[in-house]
Amino acid sequence: MSVADSVSVTPIRTPSLGDTSYLVSDGETAFVIDPQRDIDRFTEPLDRLGLELSAVLETHVHNDYVSGGPVLARQAGARMIVPAAAAPSYRSEPAFHQEAIDVGSMRLVPIHTPGHTPEHTSYLLMVDGTEIAVFSGGSLLVGAAGRSDLLGPERAETLSRLQFRSVNRLASLPGEVAVHPTHGQGSFCAAGTGGTTSSTIGRERVDNPVLRLGDEDEFVADQLSGLPSYPAYYRHMAPINLTGASPVPAPVPSIDAHGLARMRDSVTVVDTRDRHVFAAGHIPGSVWVGTGDSFSSWVGWLTDIDESLVLIVDKDSDAHDLQVELARVGYDRVVGWMKGIDGWIDTGGEPATLEMRPLVEWVEDAPTQILDVRDHWERKALPMPEAIGIHLPDIDAVSATRLDGSRPVGVVCASGYRATIAGSLLESLGLSAVVLSDKGVAELRAPAVTGT
């Protein structure tokens, strides 16, 4: 067996953020690429397999999550390596273009691939002089390229032009080289991707549409068109990652109704229970954000990073899992949690309710104002001209003036998830909301689309 055959690449996925970290080893020595903040997901397999962690590497200063790199490297006594142009304030080793980094029997060659960010660096893995894989971060993705607009519109075109050259630079590698990107399907950092998380250079040359755009201007136009909005918490990630985050906070305790009452004016209550349970009865003024892959993104989009949060959960085990999800995006101010609201009701709390109705039934039986909270590109792709369009994160006291407060507001999205969040926000603004659930706009448009 050759040394190359002994090298293993273990992807460690974070579905809630659409990202993948990598643990790579030659059987004795290991390195980690782009680790998330909850580092136990890396230390556990390292300890179980008896591997020595020699290096932790970042492909770029992340905009979508808090890195666990500095903590992991410090805990393991490993080298912390970052792109040279990142220049973080914590102690690290710079990765310079084409200056090789040896890790055990493996060699990593940094390739400066700006575009997703200015300092972005991919790492080409070589063993015995053979190019094995490239860890492409937010540069060349599976079926796409990383977004170039996350540092603001004023830099988007310049970064897109850099991205054009970067992805084509990577595409010039041998066809058998494996492609292991950090960002993938479900990440706001990806300008569209397929459903797989890894590929090869040869496959991407054939299948990746961005590599078929031979003209730089055409590439830029494609990269910057039809992009969805990205969460507001992104603006906090790079400053945290340039400083180096602390470990994930310890689990917070549960609180009772009296504890919540004492802090009610200084916290935001985030109800994470099943949305139908929430609709049947919840603490007035609480924001509903259901568990699932988009939980932390929506909390980060709708609340300020410095707000203190209390979580209402379905079961005890949800509490710490959700706290970790929030810590991954820098939300460390979870101050307590409650299982359901029965205890709150027992102390005299009066629950609020949220009406839910099928969209088609609402339109047929009670035609009135409808609020469409989908993103602009969704509304363009499947229009609902009779509705008032306000993207969910933009719902506030100002935007709500576009709605007639004397009439119920039917709220629609694509499935009912975002409509339920919007319903809870409208309720806190004093409006009467009706969540139009089931299959959302697509269900209403189905007869017109299919002709039935």
C-alpha positions as CSV (number, residue, x, y, z in Angstrom):
1,M,0.0,0.0,0.0
2,S,1.4,3.4,-1.0
3,V,1.5,6.3,1.4
4,A,-1.2,8.0,-0.6
5,D,-3.6,5.0,0.0
6,S,-3.1,5.5,3.7
7,V,-4.4,9.1,3.7
8,S,-8.0,9.5,4.8
9,V,-10.2,12.5,4.4
10,T,-13.1,12.6,6.8
11,P,-15.8,15.3,6.2
12,I,-17.5,16.7,9.2
13,R,-20.7,18.3,8.1
14,T,-22.7,21.1,9.7
15,P,-26.0,20.9,7.9
16,S,-27.5,23.9,9.6
17,L,-24.9,26.1,8.0
18,G,-24.3,24.2,4.8
19,D,-20.6,23.8,5.6
20,T,-18.1,21.0,5.8
21,S,-14.9,20.8,7.9
22,Y,-12.3,18.2,7.2
23,L,-10.1,15.9,9.3
24,V,-7.3,14.5,7.2
25,S,-4.7,12.0,8.4
26,D,-2.0,9.6,7.2
27,G,-2.8,7.2,10.0
28,E,-0.5,8.9,12.5
29,T,-0.6,12.6,12.0
30,A,-3.6,14.8,11.2
31,F,-4.7,18.2,10.2
32,V,-8.1,19.9,10.3
33,I,-9.4,22.4,7.7
34,D,-12.0,25.1,8.6
35,P,-13.2,23.7,12.0
36,Q,-16.5,24.8,13.5
37,R,-16.5,26.2,17.0
38,D,-17.8,23.1,18.8
39,I,-14.4,21.3,18.7
40,D,-15.5,18.1,20.4
41,R,-16.5,16.9,16.9
42,F,-12.8,16.9,16.0
43,T,-11.2,15.9,19.3
44,E,-13.4,12.8,19.7
45,P,-12.2,11.1,16.5
46,L,-8.6,12.3,17.0
47,D,-8.6,10.7,20.5
48,R,-10.5,7.6,19.3
49,L,-8.0,6.9,16.4
50,G,-5.0,7.9,18.4
51,L,-4.0,10.6,15.9
52,E,-1.6,13.5,16.6
53,L,-3.1,16.8,15.5
54,S,-0.3,18.7,13.9
55,A,-2.0,21.6,12.2
56,V,-5.3,23.5,12.0
57,L,-5.8,25.5,8.8
58,E,-8.3,28.2,7.7
59,T,-9.1,28.8,4.0
60,H,-10.4,32.3,4.8
61,V,-11.8,34.6,7.4
62,H,-15.3,33.1,7.7
63,N,-18.4,35.3,7.3
64,D,-21.0,32.6,8.1
65,Y,-19.7,31.0,11.4
66,V,-17.4,31.4,14.3
67,S,-14.2,29.3,13.8
68,G,-13.0,26.9,16.4
69,G,-9.5,26.9,14.9
70,P,-7.6,28.9,17.5
71,V,-9.2,27.0,20.4
72,L,-8.6,23.6,18.8
73,A,-5.0,24.4,17.9
74,R,-4.2,25.8,21.3
75,Q,-5.8,22.8,23.1
76,A,-3.9,20.3,20.9
77,G,-0.6,22.2,20.8
78,A,-1.0,22.3,17.0
79,R,0.1,24.9,14.5
80,M,-2.6,27.4,13.6
81,I,-2.2,28.4,10.0
82,V,-4.2,31.1,8.2
83,P,-3.9,32.9,4.8
84,A,-1.1,35.4,5.0
85,A,-3.3,38.3,4.1
86,A,-5.8,37.6,6.8
87,A,-3.4,39.0,9.5
88,P,-5.5,38.0,12.6
89,S,-4.8,39.5,16.0
90,Y,-4.1,36.1,17.5
91,R,-0.8,34.2,17.2
92,S,-0.7,32.1,14.0
93,E,1.5,31.0,11.1
94,P,0.9,32.6,7.7
95,A,0.2,30.5,4.6
96,F,1.9,32.1,1.6
97,H,1.1,31.2,-1.9
98,Q,3.0,28.1,-3.1
99,E,5.1,27.8,0.1
100,A,4.6,24.2,1.1
101,I,3.5,23.1,4.6
102,D,4.5,19.6,5.7
103,V,2.2,17.6,8.0
104,G,3.5,14.1,8.7
105,S,4.0,12.4,5.3
106,M,1.6,14.9,3.7
107,R,2.3,18.1,2.0
108,L,0.0,21.1,1.7
109,V,0.6,23.7,-1.0
110,P,-1.3,27.0,-0.4
111,I,-2.9,28.4,-3.5
112,H,-4.0,32.0,-3.3
113,T,-7.6,32.0,-4.6
114,P,-9.2,35.4,-3.8
115,G,-12.8,36.1,-4.8
116,H,-15.0,34.8,-1.9
117,T,-12.7,37.0,0.3
118,P,-9.5,38.8,-0.6
119,E,-7.2,36.6,1.4
120,H,-8.9,33.3,0.5
121,T,-6.4,30.4,0.1
122,S,-7.0,26.9,-1.1
123,Y,-4.8,24.0,0.0
124,L,-3.5,21.4,-2.5
125,L,-2.8,18.0,-0.7
126,M,0.2,16.1,-2.1
127,V,1.5,12.7,-1.1
128,D,4.7,11.3,-2.5
129,G,4.7,14.1,-5.1
130,T,1.2,13.2,-6.3
131,E,-1.6,15.8,-6.2
132,I,-4.4,14.1,-4.3
133,A,-7.0,16.7,-3.3
134,V,-7.7,20.4,-3.0
135,F,-9.5,22.0,-0.1
136,S,-11.2,24.8,-1.9
137,G,-13.0,26.5,0.9
138,G,-15.3,29.2,-0.7
139,S,-13.6,29.3,-4.1
140,L,-14.5,26.4,-6.4
141,L,-17.6,24.6,-5.1
142,V,-19.5,21.6,-6.3
143,G,-21.5,23.0,-9.2
144,A,-20.9,26.6,-8.3
145,A,-18.4,29.2,-7.0
146,G,-18.5,30.9,-3.6
147,R,-20.3,34.2,-3.4
148,S,-18.3,37.4,-4.0
149,D,-20.8,39.9,-2.5
150,L,-20.6,39.2,1.2
151,L,-18.1,42.1,1.9
152,G,-20.5,44.6,0.5
153,P,-21.8,45.7,-3.0
154,E,-18.9,48.2,-3.4
155,R,-16.4,45.3,-3.6
156,A,-18.5,42.7,-5.2
157,E,-17.5,43.2,-8.8
158,T,-13.8,43.3,-8.0
159,L,-14.0,40.1,-6.0
160,S,-16.1,38.5,-8.7
161,R,-13.3,39.2,-11.2
162,L,-10.8,37.7,-8.8
163,Q,-13.1,34.7,-8.3
164,F,-13.2,34.1,-12.1
165,R,-9.4,33.7,-12.2
166,S,-9.3,31.7,-9.0
167,V,-11.8,29.0,-10.0
168,N,-10.2,28.7,-13.4
169,R,-6.8,28.4,-11.7
170,L,-8.1,25.5,-9.6
171,A,-9.8,24.0,-12.7
172,S,-6.3,23.7,-14.3
173,L,-5.3,21.0,-11.7
174,P,-5.2,17.4,-12.9
175,G,-8.7,16.0,-13.4
176,E,-8.3,13.2,-10.8
177,V,-7.7,15.7,-8.0
178,A,-10.6,15.5,-5.5
179,V,-12.4,18.8,-4.7
180,H,-13.4,19.3,-1.0
181,P,-15.1,22.7,-0.5
182,T,-16.1,24.1,2.8
183,H,-19.3,25.7,1.6
184,G,-22.1,23.7,-0.1
185,Q,-25.8,23.3,-0.4
186,G,-27.6,25.2,2.4
187,S,-24.8,27.8,2.8
188,F,-25.6,31.5,2.1
189,C,-21.9,31.7,1.1
190,A,-22.6,29.5,-2.0
191,A,-24.0,31.0,-5.2
192,G,-26.0,27.9,-5.8
193,T,-24.7,24.3,-5.5
194,G,-25.7,20.8,-6.2
195,G,-26.6,18.2,-3.6
196,T,-23.2,16.6,-3.3
197,T,-20.4,17.9,-1.0
198,S,-17.3,16.7,-2.9
199,S,-16.3,16.1,-6.5
200,T,-13.2,16.0,-8.7
201,I,-11.6,18.6,-10.9
202,G,-12.4,16.6,-14.0
203,R,-16.1,16.3,-13.0
204,E,-16.3,20.0,-12.3
205,R,-14.9,20.9,-15.7
206,V,-17.8,19.0,-17.2
207,D,-20.6,19.8,-14.8
208,N,-19.9,23.1,-13.1
209,P,-21.7,25.9,-15.0
210,V,-19.3,28.6,-13.8
211,L,-16.4,26.8,-15.5
212,R,-18.3,27.0,-18.8
213,L,-18.4,30.8,-18.6
214,G,-15.2,31.6,-20.5
215,D,-15.7,35.3,-20.5
216,E,-14.8,37.3,-17.3
217,D,-17.7,39.8,-17.8
218,E,-20.1,37.0,-18.4
219,F,-18.9,35.3,-15.2
220,V,-19.3,38.5,-13.1
221,A,-22.8,39.1,-14.4
222,D,-23.8,35.5,-13.6
223,Q,-22.2,35.6,-10.1
224,L,-23.9,38.8,-9.1
225,S,-27.4,38.1,-10.5
226,G,-30.3,36.4,-8.6
227,L,-28.5,36.2,-5.3
228,P,-30.6,35.6,-2.2
229,S,-30.2,37.9,0.9
230,Y,-27.9,36.7,3.6
231,P,-28.3,36.8,7.4
232,A,-27.6,40.0,9.3
233,Y,-25.3,38.2,11.7
234,Y,-22.7,37.8,9.0
235,R,-21.4,41.3,9.7
236,H,-20.2,40.1,13.1
237,M,-18.4,36.9,12.1
238,A,-15.2,38.3,10.5
239,P,-14.4,40.6,13.4
240,I,-14.8,37.6,15.8
241,N,-12.7,35.3,13.7
242,L,-9.9,37.9,13.3
243,T,-9.7,38.1,17.1
244,G,-10.2,34.4,17.9
245,A,-13.3,33.2,19.7
246,S,-13.6,31.7,23.1
247,P,-14.8,28.1,23.6
248,V,-18.5,27.3,23.4
249,P,-20.2,28.5,26.6
250,A,-21.1,25.9,29.2
251,P,-24.7,24.7,29.2
252,V,-27.1,27.1,30.8
253,P,-29.6,26.1,33.4
254,S,-33.4,25.8,33.1
255,I,-35.5,28.5,34.6
256,D,-39.0,28.5,36.0
257,A,-41.8,30.9,35.4
258,H,-40.8,33.1,38.3
259,G,-37.2,33.3,36.9
260,L,-38.6,34.3,33.5
261,A,-40.8,37.0,35.1
262,R,-37.8,38.5,36.8
263,M,-35.9,38.9,33.6
264,R,-38.8,39.3,31.1
265,D,-38.1,42.9,30.3
266,S,-34.4,42.3,29.5
267,V,-34.6,39.1,27.4
268,T,-36.0,38.0,24.0
269,V,-38.0,34.8,24.3
270,V,-37.4,32.4,21.4
271,D,-40.0,29.7,21.2
272,T,-38.6,26.6,19.3
273,R,-41.5,24.2,19.8
274,D,-43.6,22.7,16.9
275,R,-45.2,25.6,15.2
276,H,-48.7,24.2,15.6
277,V,-48.1,23.8,19.4
278,F,-46.8,27.4,19.4
279,A,-49.9,28.6,17.5
280,A,-52.2,26.9,20.0
281,G,-50.6,28.8,22.9
282,H,-47.5,30.8,23.6
283,I,-46.0,33.5,25.8
284,P,-47.1,36.9,24.3
285,G,-44.3,38.7,22.6
286,S,-42.2,35.6,22.0
287,V,-40.6,35.0,18.6
288,W,-41.1,31.6,17.1
289,V,-38.1,30.0,15.3
290,G,-38.5,26.3,14.9
291,T,-35.7,23.8,15.3
292,G,-34.1,22.4,12.2
293,D,-31.3,23.3,9.8
294,S,-32.2,27.0,9.5
295,F,-32.7,27.7,13.3
296,S,-29.5,29.5,14.0
297,S,-29.6,31.5,10.8
298,W,-33.0,32.9,11.5
299,V,-32.3,33.7,15.1
300,G,-29.1,35.4,13.9
301,W,-31.1,37.3,11.2
302,L,-33.9,38.5,13.5
303,T,-32.2,39.2,16.9
304,D,-29.2,41.3,17.8
305,I,-26.0,39.4,18.8
306,D,-25.9,41.1,22.1
307,E,-29.5,40.3,23.1
308,S,-30.1,37.9,26.0
309,L,-32.2,34.9,24.9
310,V,-34.5,32.5,26.7
311,L,-35.4,29.4,24.8
312,I,-38.7,27.6,25.0
313,V,-38.1,24.0,24.0
314,D,-40.1,20.8,23.4
315,K,-37.7,18.5,25.3
316,D,-34.8,19.0,27.7
317,S,-32.2,17.7,25.3
318,D,-33.1,20.4,22.8
319,A,-31.7,23.1,25.1
320,H,-28.0,22.5,24.8
321,D,-28.2,21.4,21.2
322,L,-29.8,24.7,20.3
323,Q,-27.3,26.6,22.5
324,V,-24.5,25.0,20.5
325,E,-26.2,25.9,17.2
326,L,-26.4,29.5,18.3
327,A,-22.8,29.6,19.6
328,R,-21.6,28.5,16.1
329,V,-22.8,31.9,14.9
330,G,-21.6,33.9,17.8
331,Y,-24.7,34.0,19.9
332,D,-23.4,33.4,23.4
333,R,-26.1,35.1,25.5
334,V,-28.6,32.3,26.0
335,V,-29.4,32.8,29.7
336,G,-31.9,30.1,30.3
337,W,-34.5,27.7,28.9
338,M,-38.0,26.4,29.7
339,K,-39.6,23.1,28.7
340,G,-43.0,24.2,27.3
341,I,-45.1,26.9,28.9
342,D,-47.3,24.9,31.3
343,G,-45.4,26.2,34.3
344,W,-45.8,29.7,33.1
345,I,-49.6,29.2,32.6
346,D,-49.8,27.6,36.1
347,T,-48.5,30.9,37.6
348,G,-51.3,32.9,35.9
349,G,-49.8,33.6,32.5
350,E,-52.3,34.2,29.8
351,P,-51.1,32.6,26.5
352,A,-51.6,34.2,23.1
353,T,-52.6,32.2,20.1
354,L,-51.9,32.4,16.4
355,E,-54.5,31.4,13.8
356,M,-53.4,29.0,11.0
357,R,-55.4,28.3,7.9
358,P,-54.7,26.7,4.5
359,L,-53.7,29.3,1.9
360,V,-56.2,28.3,-0.7
361,E,-59.0,28.3,1.8
362,W,-58.1,31.8,3.0
363,V,-58.0,33.2,-0.5
364,E,-61.3,31.6,-1.5
365,D,-63.3,32.3,1.7
366,A,-61.8,35.5,3.1
367,P,-60.0,37.6,0.4
368,T,-58.2,40.3,2.2
369,Q,-54.6,41.6,2.6
370,I,-51.9,39.0,2.1
371,L,-48.3,39.5,3.2
372,D,-45.7,37.5,1.2
373,V,-42.5,37.2,3.3
374,R,-40.4,35.3,0.7
375,D,-37.1,36.7,-0.5
376,H,-37.1,38.9,-3.6
377,W,-35.8,36.2,-6.0
378,E,-38.5,33.8,-4.8
379,R,-41.2,36.4,-5.4
380,K,-39.8,37.0,-8.9
381,A,-39.6,33.3,-9.8
382,L,-43.2,32.6,-8.6
383,P,-45.0,35.9,-8.3
384,M,-48.0,36.6,-6.2
385,P,-49.0,40.1,-7.4
386,E,-52.1,40.4,-5.1
387,A,-49.8,40.2,-2.1
388,I,-47.8,42.8,-0.3
389,G,-44.1,41.7,-0.4
390,I,-41.9,42.3,2.6
391,H,-39.0,40.0,3.1
392,L,-39.2,38.3,6.5
393,P,-36.1,40.0,8.1
394,D,-37.4,43.4,7.1
395,I,-40.6,43.2,9.2
396,D,-40.5,45.9,11.7
397,A,-42.6,48.8,13.0
398,V,-41.8,50.9,9.9
399,S,-42.5,48.3,7.2
400,A,-45.6,47.2,9.1
401,T,-47.2,50.6,8.2
402,R,-47.7,49.2,4.7
403,L,-50.3,46.9,6.3
404,D,-53.9,47.8,7.3
405,G,-53.9,47.2,11.1
406,S,-57.7,47.2,11.2
407,R,-57.8,43.9,9.2
408,P,-56.2,40.5,9.7
409,V,-53.0,39.9,7.7
410,G,-52.7,36.6,5.9
411,V,-49.0,35.6,5.9
412,V,-47.6,33.3,3.2
413,C,-44.2,31.9,2.3
414,A,-43.2,28.6,0.6
415,S,-44.2,26.1,3.3
416,G,-45.4,27.9,6.5
417,Y,-42.2,28.0,8.4
418,R,-41.2,31.6,7.6
419,A,-44.9,32.6,7.7
420,T,-45.1,31.4,11.3
421,I,-42.0,33.4,12.2
422,A,-43.6,36.4,10.6
423,G,-46.9,35.8,12.4
424,S,-45.1,36.0,15.7
425,L,-43.3,39.2,14.7
426,L,-46.6,40.8,13.5
427,E,-48.3,39.8,16.7
428,S,-45.6,41.5,18.8
429,L,-46.3,44.7,16.7
430,G,-50.0,44.6,17.6
431,L,-51.3,43.2,14.3
432,S,-53.7,40.3,13.8
433,A,-51.9,37.7,11.8
434,V,-53.2,34.5,10.1
435,V,-50.5,32.0,9.0
436,L,-51.4,30.6,5.6
437,S,-49.6,27.2,5.8
438,D,-49.4,23.9,4.0
439,K,-47.6,24.3,0.7
440,G,-47.7,28.1,0.5
441,V,-47.5,30.0,-2.8
442,A,-46.7,27.0,-4.9
443,E,-49.9,25.3,-3.8
444,L,-52.0,28.3,-4.7
445,R,-50.3,28.7,-8.1
446,A,-50.5,24.9,-8.9
447,P,-53.8,25.1,-10.8
448,A,-52.6,27.9,-13.0
449,V,-49.3,26.2,-13.6
450,T,-50.7,22.7,-14.4
451,G,-53.9,23.8,-16.1
452,T,-56.0,21.7,-13.7
